[in-house]
Structures are given as structure tokens and as C-alpha cells.
Amino acid sequence: MFGDMMNMMGKLKETQQKIEATKQRLDSVLIDEKSNDNLLQVTITANRKIRSITIDESLLEDKEQLEDYLILVLNKAIEKATNVNEAELAAVAKEGMPNIPGMDLFK
């Protein structure tokens, strides 16, 4: 029984290391999102860090329109990045979880 517990603890530590490695890798996974008319483009990482914003000159003439574009495009990019992030981390966590009866956390 003690050996099983030590094995589980080792597996959990290994899983933690894999999760940290996955988080670091997600810093290099880029998500591009743009407005429907291509006037604004945003690139963020799967860890939701903004890498670049490209704004068409025509949007600089109308502050409110630019703000609306930024909100819409950034929110879409963040949603996509969040989905990628959560899927990747859940896969690593599920792979490394010990088989504990009654603990089906990731169905």
C-alpha cells in the first residue's frame, strides 16, 4: 500500500512537471484573430498574452470605432486562446492522473 502511495505521488509530481512544460510551450502557440473586414488584427499566445496588434489607418480616424474593434477582436482572440489552453492542460492532467476509484474528474 505504501508503495502504491509513493508511486501515485511520483506520478503526480511528474504530471505537475508536464503541466509546467505545457504552459511554457503554450507561450509559443500563437492565435491570430482579425475583424471581418481585416482592418484590425490581433495575435496572442495560448497563454493569453498579446503579441501584436495591427490597425488599419482608417480606424485611427474614429476613436469609438477603434475601441469597438479592439474589444470585439480581443475578446474573440482571448476566447480561442482560452479554449486551446484549457484543452492542452486538461489533456496533460488527465494523462497523468492516477487511477483512483470514484475520481473520474475528466470525463
Biopython code that builds the backbone (N, CA, C, O; Angstrom):
import numpy as np
from Bio.PDB.StructureBuilder import StructureBuilder

atoms = [
    (1, "MET", "N", (0.829, -1.198, 0.000)),
    (1, "MET", "CA", (0.000, 0.000, 0.000)),
    (1, "MET", "C", (0.871, 1.258, 0.000)),
    (1, "MET", "O", (0.598, 2.215, -0.725)),
    (2, "PHE", "N", (1.932, 1.241, 0.831)),
    (2, "PHE", "CA", (2.817, 2.395, 0.889)),
    (2, "PHE", "C", (3.488, 2.623, -0.459)),
    (2, "PHE", "O", (3.668, 3.761, -0.892)),
    (3, "GLY", "N", (3.858, 1.520, -1.119)),
    (3, "GLY", "CA", (4.468, 1.613, -2.444)),
    (3, "GLY", "C", (3.525, 2.232, -3.453)),
    (3, "GLY", "O", (3.947, 3.026, -4.294)),
    (4, "ASP", "N", (2.237, 1.873, -3.379)),
    (4, "ASP", "CA", (1.227, 2.457, -4.263)),
    (4, "ASP", "C", (1.118, 3.964, -4.048)),
    (4, "ASP", "O", (0.998, 4.736, -5.000)),
    (5, "MET", "N", (1.161, 4.363, -2.781)),
    (5, "MET", "CA", (1.066, 5.788, -2.447)),
    (5, "MET", "C", (2.277, 6.542, -2.986)),
    (5, "MET", "O", (2.139, 7.637, -3.531)),
    (6, "MET", "N", (3.462, 5.957, -2.834)),
    (6, "MET", "CA", (4.678, 6.601, -3.339)),
    (6, "MET", "C", (4.639, 6.697, -4.863)),
    (6, "MET", "O", (5.057, 7.698, -5.445)),
    (7, "ASN", "N", (4.130, 5.642, -5.499)),
    (7, "ASN", "CA", (4.002, 5.634, -6.951)),
    (7, "ASN", "C", (3.049, 6.742, -7.406)),
    (7, "ASN", "O", (3.319, 7.449, -8.377)),
    (8, "MET", "N", (1.928, 6.880, -6.686)),
    (8, "MET", "CA", (0.958, 7.928, -7.010)),
    (8, "MET", "C", (1.575, 9.315, -6.843)),
    (8, "MET", "O", (1.383, 10.191, -7.686)),
    (9, "MET", "N", (2.304, 9.507, -5.768)),
    (9, "MET", "CA", (2.933, 10.810, -5.513)),
    (9, "MET", "C", (3.947, 11.127, -6.610)),
    (9, "MET", "O", (4.040, 12.265, -7.071)),
    (10, "GLY", "N", (4.701, 10.117, -7.021)),
    (10, "GLY", "CA", (5.667, 10.316, -8.098)),
    (10, "GLY", "C", (4.974, 10.678, -9.396)),
    (10, "GLY", "O", (5.444, 11.539, -10.140)),
    (11, "LYS", "N", (3.854, 10.019, -9.666)),
    (11, "LYS", "CA", (3.083, 10.296, -10.888)),
    (11, "LYS", "C", (2.514, 11.714, -10.844)),
    (11, "LYS", "O", (2.502, 12.409, -11.860)),
    (12, "LEU", "N", (2.047, 12.139, -9.683)),
    (12, "LEU", "CA", (1.507, 13.495, -9.555)),
    (12, "LEU", "C", (2.599, 14.542, -9.773)),
    (12, "LEU", "O", (2.363, 15.570, -10.407)),
    (13, "LYS", "N", (3.797, 14.275, -9.243)),
    (13, "LYS", "CA", (4.904, 15.206, -9.436)),
    (13, "LYS", "C", (5.286, 15.271, -10.917)),
    (13, "LYS", "O", (5.556, 16.349, -11.448)),
    (14, "GLU", "N", (5.306, 14.133, -11.566)),
    (14, "GLU", "CA", (5.611, 14.081, -12.995)),
    (14, "GLU", "C", (4.556, 14.865, -13.788)),
    (14, "GLU", "O", (4.886, 15.586, -14.730)),
    (15, "THR", "N", (3.301, 14.716, -13.398)),
    (15, "THR", "CA", (2.216, 15.435, -14.068)),
    (15, "THR", "C", (2.370, 16.936, -13.878)),
    (15, "THR", "O", (2.151, 17.704, -14.814)),
    (16, "GLN", "N", (2.747, 17.364, -12.672)),
    (16, "GLN", "CA", (2.973, 18.792, -12.417)),
    (16, "GLN", "C", (4.065, 19.331, -13.338)),
    (16, "GLN", "O", (3.942, 20.431, -13.879)),
    (17, "GLN", "N", (5.122, 18.560, -13.512)),
    (17, "GLN", "CA", (6.208, 18.979, -14.390)),
    (17, "GLN", "C", (5.738, 19.075, -15.836)),
    (17, "GLN", "O", (6.115, 20.001, -16.555)),
    (18, "LYS", "N", (4.913, 18.116, -16.264)),
    (18, "LYS", "CA", (4.374, 18.147, -17.620)),
    (18, "LYS", "C", (3.452, 19.351, -17.821)),
    (18, "LYS", "O", (3.447, 19.971, -18.885)),
    (19, "ILE", "N", (2.679, 19.671, -16.794)),
    (19, "ILE", "CA", (1.786, 20.836, -16.885)),
    (19, "ILE", "C", (2.609, 22.111, -17.026)),
    (19, "ILE", "O", (2.281, 22.970, -17.844)),
    (20, "GLU", "N", (3.664, 22.242, -16.246)),
    (20, "GLU", "CA", (4.528, 23.422, -16.347)),
    (20, "GLU", "C", (5.185, 23.512, -17.721)),
    (20, "GLU", "O", (5.286, 24.598, -18.292)),
    (21, "ALA", "N", (5.629, 22.381, -18.248)),
    (21, "ALA", "CA", (6.238, 22.358, -19.587)),
    (21, "ALA", "C", (5.207, 22.750, -20.646)),
    (21, "ALA", "O", (5.529, 23.456, -21.602)),
    (22, "THR", "N", (3.974, 22.291, -20.470)),
    (22, "THR", "CA", (2.911, 22.635, -21.415)),
    (22, "THR", "C", (2.607, 24.130, -21.361)),
    (22, "THR", "O", (2.401, 24.760, -22.398)),
    (23, "LYS", "N", (2.578, 24.696, -20.158)),
    (23, "LYS", "CA", (2.343, 26.142, -20.020)),
    (23, "LYS", "C", (3.427, 26.932, -20.749)),
    (23, "LYS", "O", (3.132, 27.919, -21.422)),
    (24, "GLN", "N", (4.676, 26.498, -20.616)),
    (24, "GLN", "CA", (5.767, 27.180, -21.308)),
    (24, "GLN", "C", (5.621, 27.045, -22.822)),
    (24, "GLN", "O", (5.846, 28.002, -23.562)),
    (25, "ARG", "N", (5.246, 25.857, -23.273)),
    (25, "ARG", "CA", (5.057, 25.639, -24.712)),
    (25, "ARG", "C", (3.922, 26.503, -25.251)),
    (25, "ARG", "O", (3.999, 26.994, -26.378)),
    (26, "LEU", "N", (2.879, 26.690, -24.463)),
    (26, "LEU", "CA", (1.730, 27.485, -24.906)),
    (26, "LEU", "C", (2.092, 28.960, -25.106)),
    (26, "LEU", "O", (1.354, 29.695, -25.763)),
    (27, "ASP", "N", (3.219, 29.393, -24.543)),
    (27, "ASP", "CA", (3.688, 30.760, -24.813)),
    (27, "ASP", "C", (4.116, 30.924, -26.264)),
    (27, "ASP", "O", (4.180, 32.045, -26.768)),
    (28, "SER", "N", (4.411, 29.813, -26.942)),
    (28, "SER", "CA", (4.839, 29.908, -28.342)),
    (28, "SER", "C", (3.716, 29.552, -29.321)),
    (28, "SER", "O", (3.903, 29.640, -30.535)),
    (29, "VAL", "N", (2.555, 29.153, -28.802)),
    (29, "VAL", "CA", (1.411, 28.866, -29.663)),
    (29, "VAL", "C", (0.677, 30.190, -29.895)),
    (29, "VAL", "O", (0.169, 30.804, -28.957)),
    (30, "LEU", "N", (0.631, 30.615, -31.161)),
    (30, "LEU", "CA", (0.047, 31.921, -31.481)),
    (30, "LEU", "C", (-1.356, 31.765, -32.058)),
    (30, "LEU", "O", (-1.624, 30.883, -32.875)),
    (31, "ILE", "N", (-2.233, 32.644, -31.609)),
    (31, "ILE", "CA", (-3.612, 32.704, -32.082)),
    (31, "ILE", "C", (-3.777, 34.039, -32.812)),
    (31, "ILE", "O", (-3.567, 35.102, -32.229)),
    (32, "ASP", "N", (-4.153, 33.973, -34.087)),
    (32, "ASP", "CA", (-4.413, 35.187, -34.864)),
    (32, "ASP", "C", (-5.909, 35.375, -34.986)),
    (32, "ASP", "O", (-6.646, 34.438, -35.294)),
    (33, "GLU", "N", (-6.343, 36.578, -34.745)),
    (33, "GLU", "CA", (-7.757, 36.925, -34.898)),
    (33, "GLU", "C", (-7.828, 38.264, -35.598)),
    (33, "GLU", "O", (-7.007, 39.149, -35.352)),
    (34, "LYS", "N", (-8.809, 38.411, -36.469)),
    (34, "LYS", "CA", (-8.963, 39.691, -37.164)),
    (34, "LYS", "C", (-10.427, 40.035, -37.304)),
    (34, "LYS", "O", (-11.306, 39.180, -37.199)),
    (35, "SER", "N", (-10.665, 41.314, -37.544)),
    (35, "SER", "CA", (-12.033, 41.767, -37.761)),
    (35, "SER", "C", (-12.514, 41.228, -39.104)),
    (35, "SER", "O", (-11.708, 40.838, -39.948)),
    (36, "ASN", "N", (-13.823, 41.207, -39.296)),
    (36, "ASN", "CA", (-14.402, 40.682, -40.539)),
    (36, "ASN", "C", (-13.896, 41.409, -41.774)),
    (36, "ASN", "O", (-13.769, 40.807, -42.840)),
    (37, "ASP", "N", (-13.610, 42.683, -41.642)),
    (37, "ASP", "CA", (-13.146, 43.479, -42.786)),
    (37, "ASP", "C", (-11.621, 43.618, -42.832)),
    (37, "ASP", "O", (-11.084, 44.381, -43.635)),
    (38, "ASN", "N", (-10.934, 42.877, -41.966)),
    (38, "ASN", "CA", (-9.460, 42.853, -41.916)),
    (38, "ASN", "C", (-8.822, 44.193, -41.547)),
    (38, "ASN", "O", (-7.645, 44.409, -41.836)),
    (39, "LEU", "N", (-9.562, 45.082, -40.924)),
    (39, "LEU", "CA", (-8.998, 46.379, -40.549)),
    (39, "LEU", "C", (-8.204, 46.303, -39.243)),
    (39, "LEU", "O", (-7.402, 47.189, -38.949)),
    (40, "LEU", "N", (-8.427, 45.257, -38.472)),
    (40, "LEU", "CA", (-7.717, 45.093, -37.202)),
    (40, "LEU", "C", (-7.334, 43.624, -37.054)),
    (40, "LEU", "O", (-8.156, 42.730, -37.259)),
    (41, "GLN", "N", (-6.081, 43.391, -36.697)),
    (41, "GLN", "CA", (-5.622, 42.027, -36.452)),
    (41, "GLN", "C", (-4.878, 41.991, -35.128)),
    (41, "GLN", "O", (-4.112, 42.895, -34.795)),
    (42, "VAL", "N", (-5.125, 40.916, -34.380)),
    (42, "VAL", "CA", (-4.501, 40.721, -33.078)),
    (42, "VAL", "C", (-3.854, 39.335, -33.073)),
    (42, "VAL", "O", (-4.425, 38.369, -33.578)),
    (43, "THR", "N", (-2.667, 39.256, -32.500)),
    (43, "THR", "CA", (-2.001, 37.966, -32.286)),
    (43, "THR", "C", (-1.718, 37.854, -30.798)),
    (43, "THR", "O", (-1.101, 38.732, -30.196)),
    (44, "ILE", "N", (-2.190, 36.739, -30.210)),
    (44, "ILE", "CA", (-1.942, 36.484, -28.795)),
    (44, "ILE", "C", (-1.436, 35.045, -28.653)),
    (44, "ILE", "O", (-1.595, 34.226, -29.558)),
    (45, "THR", "N", (-0.832, 34.758, -27.512)),
    (45, "THR", "CA", (-0.387, 33.390, -27.244)),
    (45, "THR", "C", (-1.544, 32.597, -26.650)),
    (45, "THR", "O", (-2.554, 33.167, -26.238)),
    (46, "ALA", "N", (-1.386, 31.283, -26.611)),
    (46, "ALA", "CA", (-2.400, 30.436, -25.985)),
    (46, "ALA", "C", (-2.459, 30.672, -24.477)),
    (46, "ALA", "O", (-3.399, 30.232, -23.815)),
    (47, "ASN", "N", (-1.458, 31.364, -23.935)),
    (47, "ASN", "CA", (-1.495, 31.774, -22.529)),
    (47, "ASN", "C", (-2.093, 33.170, -22.374)),
    (47, "ASN", "O", (-2.010, 33.777, -21.307)),
    (48, "ARG", "N", (-2.693, 33.667, -23.444)),
    (48, "ARG", "CA", (-3.439, 34.935, -23.453)),
    (48, "ARG", "C", (-2.571, 36.165, -23.208)),
    (48, "ARG", "O", (-2.964, 37.083, -22.488)),
    (49, "LYS", "N", (-1.398, 36.170, -23.809)),
    (49, "LYS", "CA", (-0.525, 37.344, -23.777)),
    (49, "LYS", "C", (-0.521, 37.954, -25.168)),
    (49, "LYS", "O", (-0.263, 37.263, -26.153)),
    (50, "ILE", "N", (-0.805, 39.241, -25.251)),
    (50, "ILE", "CA", (-0.859, 39.917, -26.548)),
    (50, "ILE", "C", (0.542, 40.028, -27.122)),
    (50, "ILE", "O", (1.462, 40.495, -26.450)),
    (51, "ARG", "N", (0.701, 39.598, -28.364)),
    (51, "ARG", "CA", (1.988, 39.678, -29.050)),
    (51, "ARG", "C", (2.017, 40.835, -30.044)),
    (51, "ARG", "O", (3.033, 41.516, -30.182)),
    (52, "SER", "N", (0.888, 41.058, -30.742)),
    (52, "SER", "CA", (0.866, 42.165, -31.696)),
    (52, "SER", "C", (-0.564, 42.602, -31.986)),
    (52, "SER", "O", (-1.517, 41.833, -31.871)),
    (53, "ILE", "N", (-0.668, 43.864, -32.365)),
    (53, "ILE", "CA", (-1.931, 44.438, -32.821)),
    (53, "ILE", "C", (-1.609, 45.249, -34.065)),
    (53, "ILE", "O", (-0.719, 46.099, -34.055)),
    (54, "THR", "N", (-2.347, 44.974, -35.140)),
    (54, "THR", "CA", (-2.174, 45.715, -36.385)),
    (54, "THR", "C", (-3.477, 46.450, -36.673)),
    (54, "THR", "O", (-4.546, 45.844, -36.754)),
    (55, "ILE", "N", (-3.367, 47.772, -36.828)),
    (55, "ILE", "CA", (-4.549, 48.615, -37.023)),
    (55, "ILE", "C", (-4.446, 49.324, -38.359)),
    (55, "ILE", "O", (-3.441, 49.971, -38.652)),
    (56, "ASP", "N", (-5.480, 49.201, -39.160)),
    (56, "ASP", "CA", (-5.540, 49.921, -40.426)),
    (56, "ASP", "C", (-5.662, 51.412, -40.146)),
    (56, "ASP", "O", (-6.328, 51.823, -39.197)),
    (57, "GLU", "N", (-5.019, 52.207, -40.972)),
    (57, "GLU", "CA", (-5.027, 53.672, -40.806)),
    (57, "GLU", "C", (-6.444, 54.241, -40.703)),
    (57, "GLU", "O", (-6.675, 55.183, -39.945)),
    (58, "SER", "N", (-7.384, 53.684, -41.449)),
    (58, "SER", "CA", (-8.748, 54.231, -41.465)),
    (58, "SER", "C", (-9.420, 54.168, -40.096)),
    (58, "SER", "O", (-10.308, 54.969, -39.805)),
    (59, "LEU", "N", (-9.005, 53.228, -39.258)),
    (59, "LEU", "CA", (-9.604, 53.122, -37.923)),
    (59, "LEU", "C", (-9.092, 54.197, -36.970)),
    (59, "LEU", "O", (-9.705, 54.442, -35.930)),
    (60, "LEU", "N", (-7.998, 54.830, -37.304)),
    (60, "LEU", "CA", (-7.422, 55.849, -36.427)),
    (60, "LEU", "C", (-8.210, 57.153, -36.453)),
    (60, "LEU", "O", (-7.980, 58.035, -35.625)),
    (61, "GLU", "N", (-9.113, 57.274, -37.376)),
    (61, "GLU", "CA", (-9.911, 58.498, -37.504)),
    (61, "GLU", "C", (-11.109, 58.530, -36.567)),
    (61, "GLU", "O", (-11.659, 59.599, -36.301)),
    (62, "ASP", "N", (-11.512, 57.384, -36.071)),
    (62, "ASP", "CA", (-12.713, 57.299, -35.237)),
    (62, "ASP", "C", (-12.393, 56.500, -33.968)),
    (62, "ASP", "O", (-12.336, 55.270, -33.994)),
    (63, "LYS", "N", (-12.188, 57.213, -32.870)),
    (63, "LYS", "CA", (-11.787, 56.602, -31.603)),
    (63, "LYS", "C", (-12.792, 55.543, -31.128)),
    (63, "LYS", "O", (-12.392, 54.449, -30.730)),
    (64, "GLU", "N", (-14.077, 55.859, -31.168)),
    (64, "GLU", "CA", (-15.093, 54.917, -30.700)),
    (64, "GLU", "C", (-15.119, 53.652, -31.548)),
    (64, "GLU", "O", (-15.252, 52.547, -31.022)),
    (65, "GLN", "N", (-14.992, 53.817, -32.847)),
    (65, "GLN", "CA", (-14.987, 52.654, -33.734)),
    (65, "GLN", "C", (-13.760, 51.771, -33.434)),
    (65, "GLN", "O", (-13.875, 50.547, -33.377)),
    (66, "LEU", "N", (-12.609, 52.386, -33.247)),
    (66, "LEU", "CA", (-11.398, 51.645, -32.926)),
    (66, "LEU", "C", (-11.558, 50.882, -31.607)),
    (66, "LEU", "O", (-11.169, 49.719, -31.503)),
    (67, "GLU", "N", (-12.125, 51.539, -30.619)),
    (67, "GLU", "CA", (-12.351, 50.882, -29.332)),
    (67, "GLU", "C", (-13.266, 49.671, -29.483)),
    (67, "GLU", "O", (-13.017, 48.620, -28.893)),
    (68, "ASP", "N", (-14.334, 49.826, -30.281)),
    (68, "ASP", "CA", (-15.261, 48.718, -30.525)),
    (68, "ASP", "C", (-14.551, 47.554, -31.212)),
    (68, "ASP", "O", (-14.722, 46.396, -30.833)),
    (69, "TYR", "N", (-13.757, 47.879, -32.221)),
    (69, "TYR", "CA", (-12.996, 46.849, -32.934)),
    (69, "TYR", "C", (-12.065, 46.107, -31.967)),
    (69, "TYR", "O", (-12.003, 44.878, -31.970)),
    (70, "LEU", "N", (-11.353, 46.864, -31.151)),
    (70, "LEU", "CA", (-10.413, 46.245, -30.211)),
    (70, "LEU", "C", (-11.129, 45.303, -29.252)),
    (70, "LEU", "O", (-10.664, 44.190, -29.009)),
    (71, "ILE", "N", (-12.237, 45.738, -28.716)),
    (71, "ILE", "CA", (-12.993, 44.905, -27.774)),
    (71, "ILE", "C", (-13.456, 43.615, -28.442)),
    (71, "ILE", "O", (-13.279, 42.529, -27.891)),
    (72, "LEU", "N", (-14.047, 43.736, -29.626)),
    (72, "LEU", "CA", (-14.570, 42.555, -30.313)),
    (72, "LEU", "C", (-13.465, 41.570, -30.700)),
    (72, "LEU", "O", (-13.571, 40.373, -30.437)),
    (73, "VAL", "N", (-12.417, 42.081, -31.319)),
    (73, "VAL", "CA", (-11.359, 41.197, -31.809)),
    (73, "VAL", "C", (-10.561, 40.608, -30.648)),
    (73, "VAL", "O", (-10.229, 39.423, -30.672)),
    (74, "LEU", "N", (-10.251, 41.407, -29.642)),
    (74, "LEU", "CA", (-9.517, 40.874, -28.489)),
    (74, "LEU", "C", (-10.332, 39.808, -27.757)),
    (74, "LEU", "O", (-9.785, 38.782, -27.353)),
    (75, "ASN", "N", (-11.620, 40.040, -27.585)),
    (75, "ASN", "CA", (-12.454, 39.040, -26.911)),
    (75, "ASN", "C", (-12.509, 37.731, -27.690)),
    (75, "ASN", "O", (-12.464, 36.657, -27.090)),
    (76, "LYS", "N", (-12.605, 37.803, -29.027)),
    (76, "LYS", "CA", (-12.606, 36.579, -29.836)),
    (76, "LYS", "C", (-11.271, 35.861, -29.720)),
    (76, "LYS", "O", (-11.233, 34.636, -29.608)),
    (77, "ALA", "N", (-10.185, 36.606, -29.746)),
    (77, "ALA", "CA", (-8.857, 36.004, -29.636)),
    (77, "ALA", "C", (-8.660, 35.364, -28.268)),
    (77, "ALA", "O", (-8.125, 34.259, -28.173)),
    (78, "ILE", "N", (-9.081, 36.040, -27.218)),
    (78, "ILE", "CA", (-8.948, 35.508, -25.859)),
    (78, "ILE", "C", (-9.776, 34.239, -25.700)),
    (78, "ILE", "O", (-9.332, 33.288, -25.056)),
    (79, "GLU", "N", (-10.964, 34.213, -26.274)),
    (79, "GLU", "CA", (-11.810, 33.017, -26.187)),
    (79, "GLU", "C", (-11.134, 31.829, -26.880)),
    (79, "GLU", "O", (-11.104, 30.726, -26.335)),
    (80, "LYS", "N", (-10.595, 32.055, -28.079)),
    (80, "LYS", "CA", (-9.900, 30.972, -28.793)),
    (80, "LYS", "C", (-8.677, 30.502, -28.004)),
    (80, "LYS", "O", (-8.445, 29.300, -27.869)),
    (81, "ALA", "N", (-7.906, 31.441, -27.489)),
    (81, "ALA", "CA", (-6.704, 31.093, -26.728)),
    (81, "ALA", "C", (-7.067, 30.318, -25.467)),
    (81, "ALA", "O", (-6.383, 29.359, -25.107)),
    (82, "THR", "N", (-8.115, 30.720, -24.812)),
    (82, "THR", "CA", (-8.568, 30.028, -23.601)),
    (82, "THR", "C", (-8.961, 28.591, -23.920)),
    (82, "THR", "O", (-8.630, 27.674, -23.169)),
    (83, "ASN", "N", (-9.665, 28.394, -25.031)),
    (83, "ASN", "CA", (-10.068, 27.042, -25.427)),
    (83, "ASN", "C", (-8.853, 26.161, -25.691)),
    (83, "ASN", "O", (-8.817, 25.009, -25.259)),
    (84, "VAL", "N", (-7.862, 26.692, -26.394)),
    (84, "VAL", "CA", (-6.634, 25.930, -26.672)),
    (84, "VAL", "C", (-5.916, 25.623, -25.362)),
    (84, "VAL", "O", (-5.507, 24.486, -25.126)),
    (85, "ASN", "N", (-5.766, 26.629, -24.517)),
    (85, "ASN", "CA", (-5.068, 26.494, -23.242)),
    (85, "ASN", "C", (-5.722, 25.419, -22.374)),
    (85, "ASN", "O", (-5.046, 24.521, -21.872)),
    (86, "GLU", "N", (-7.018, 25.518, -22.205)),
    (86, "GLU", "CA", (-7.731, 24.579, -21.331)),
    (86, "GLU", "C", (-7.688, 23.165, -21.879)),
    (86, "GLU", "O", (-7.540, 22.212, -21.114)),
    (87, "ALA", "N", (-7.815, 23.011, -23.194)),
    (87, "ALA", "CA", (-7.782, 21.679, -23.798)),
    (87, "ALA", "C", (-6.412, 21.033, -23.616)),
    (87, "ALA", "O", (-6.318, 19.851, -23.283)),
    (88, "GLU", "N", (-5.360, 21.802, -23.832)),
    (88, "GLU", "CA", (-3.998, 21.267, -23.702)),
    (88, "GLU", "C", (-3.697, 20.878, -22.252)),
    (88, "GLU", "O", (-3.170, 19.796, -21.996)),
    (89, "LEU", "N", (-4.028, 21.752, -21.315)),
    (89, "LEU", "CA", (-3.747, 21.462, -19.912)),
    (89, "LEU", "C", (-4.608, 20.326, -19.382)),
    (89, "LEU", "O", (-4.137, 19.525, -18.574)),
    (90, "ALA", "N", (-5.853, 20.239, -19.820)),
    (90, "ALA", "CA", (-6.725, 19.145, -19.385)),
    (90, "ALA", "C", (-6.206, 17.807, -19.898)),
    (90, "ALA", "O", (-6.261, 16.800, -19.192)),
    (91, "ALA", "N", (-5.696, 17.802, -21.142)),
    (91, "ALA", "CA", (-5.166, 16.555, -21.701)),
    (91, "ALA", "C", (-3.963, 16.074, -20.901)),
    (91, "ALA", "O", (-3.842, 14.881, -20.625)),
    (92, "VAL", "N", (-3.081, 16.982, -20.530)),
    (92, "VAL", "CA", (-1.899, 16.612, -19.743)),
    (92, "VAL", "C", (-2.317, 16.143, -18.358)),
    (92, "VAL", "O", (-1.806, 15.144, -17.854)),
    (93, "ALA", "N", (-3.240, 16.861, -17.751)),
    (93, "ALA", "CA", (-3.688, 16.492, -16.399)),
    (93, "ALA", "C", (-4.378, 15.130, -16.407)),
    (93, "ALA", "O", (-4.147, 14.307, -15.522)),
    (94, "LYS", "N", (-5.213, 14.900, -17.397)),
    (94, "LYS", "CA", (-5.937, 13.624, -17.466)),
    (94, "LYS", "C", (-4.967, 12.469, -17.672)),
    (94, "LYS", "O", (-5.108, 11.410, -17.062)),
    (95, "GLU", "N", (-3.983, 12.684, -18.538)),
    (95, "GLU", "CA", (-2.986, 11.652, -18.836)),
    (95, "GLU", "C", (-2.208, 11.260, -17.580)),
    (95, "GLU", "O", (-1.860, 10.093, -17.398)),
    (96, "GLY", "N", (-1.938, 12.232, -16.720)),
    (96, "GLY", "CA", (-1.089, 11.969, -15.565)),
    (96, "GLY", "C", (-1.803, 11.642, -14.283)),
    (96, "GLY", "O", (-1.162, 11.348, -13.274)),
    (97, "MET", "N", (-3.113, 11.685, -14.301)),
    (97, "MET", "CA", (-3.837, 11.404, -13.065)),
    (97, "MET", "C", (-3.794, 9.926, -12.738)),
    (97, "MET", "O", (-4.017, 9.089, -13.613)),
    (98, "PRO", "N", (-3.510, 9.594, -11.489)),
    (98, "PRO", "CA", (-3.547, 8.181, -11.097)),
    (98, "PRO", "C", (-4.989, 7.685, -11.131)),
    (98, "PRO", "O", (-5.928, 8.467, -10.984)),
    (99, "ASN", "N", (-5.152, 6.398, -11.324)),
    (99, "ASN", "CA", (-6.486, 5.809, -11.385)),
    (99, "ASN", "C", (-6.992, 5.579, -9.968)),
    (99, "ASN", "O", (-6.682, 4.568, -9.337)),
    (100, "ILE", "N", (-7.773, 6.531, -9.481)),
    (100, "ILE", "CA", (-8.351, 6.436, -8.143)),
    (100, "ILE", "C", (-9.837, 6.166, -8.314)),
    (100, "ILE", "O", (-10.550, 6.985, -8.895)),
    (101, "PRO", "N", (-10.315, 5.031, -7.817)),
    (101, "PRO", "CA", (-11.733, 4.712, -7.984)),
    (101, "PRO", "C", (-12.643, 5.825, -7.451)),
    (101, "PRO", "O", (-12.437, 6.350, -6.357)),
    (102, "GLY", "N", (-13.647, 6.164, -8.251)),
    (102, "GLY", "CA", (-14.592, 7.199, -7.866)),
    (102, "GLY", "C", (-14.143, 8.612, -8.151)),
    (102, "GLY", "O", (-14.866, 9.565, -7.860)),
    (103, "MET", "N", (-12.940, 8.763, -8.726)),
    (103, "MET", "CA", (-12.396, 10.104, -9.001)),
    (103, "MET", "C", (-12.315, 10.360, -10.501)),
    (103, "MET", "O", (-11.256, 10.730, -11.009)),
    (104, "ASP", "N", (-13.419, 10.166, -11.211)),
    (104, "ASP", "CA", (-13.445, 10.412, -12.647)),
    (104, "ASP", "C", (-13.672, 11.889, -12.897)),
    (104, "ASP", "O", (-14.776, 12.301, -13.253)),
    (105, "LEU", "N", (-12.621, 12.697, -12.710)),
    (105, "LEU", "CA", (-12.727, 14.137, -12.801)),
    (105, "LEU", "C", (-12.807, 14.640, -14.236)),
    (105, "LEU", "O", (-13.408, 15.681, -14.497)),
    (106, "PHE", "N", (-12.204, 13.907, -15.166)),
    (106, "PHE", "CA", (-12.100, 14.387, -16.537)),
    (106, "PHE", "C", (-12.828, 13.435, -17.479)),
    (106, "PHE", "O", (-12.196, 12.643, -18.179)),
    (107, "LYS", "N", (-14.126, 13.512, -17.494)),
    (107, "LYS", "CA", (-14.907, 12.647, -18.388)),
    (107, "LYS", "C", (-15.138, 13.344, -19.686)),
    (107, "LYS", "O", (-15.777, 12.787, -20.580)),
]
sb = StructureBuilder()
sb.init_structure("model")
sb.init_model(0)
sb.init_chain("A")
sb.init_seg("    ")
for serial, (resi, resn, name, xyz) in enumerate(atoms, 1):
    if name == "N":
        sb.init_residue(resn, " ", resi, " ")
    sb.init_atom(name, np.array(xyz, "f"), 0.0, 1.0, " ", f" {name:<3s}", serial, name[0])
structure = sb.get_structure()
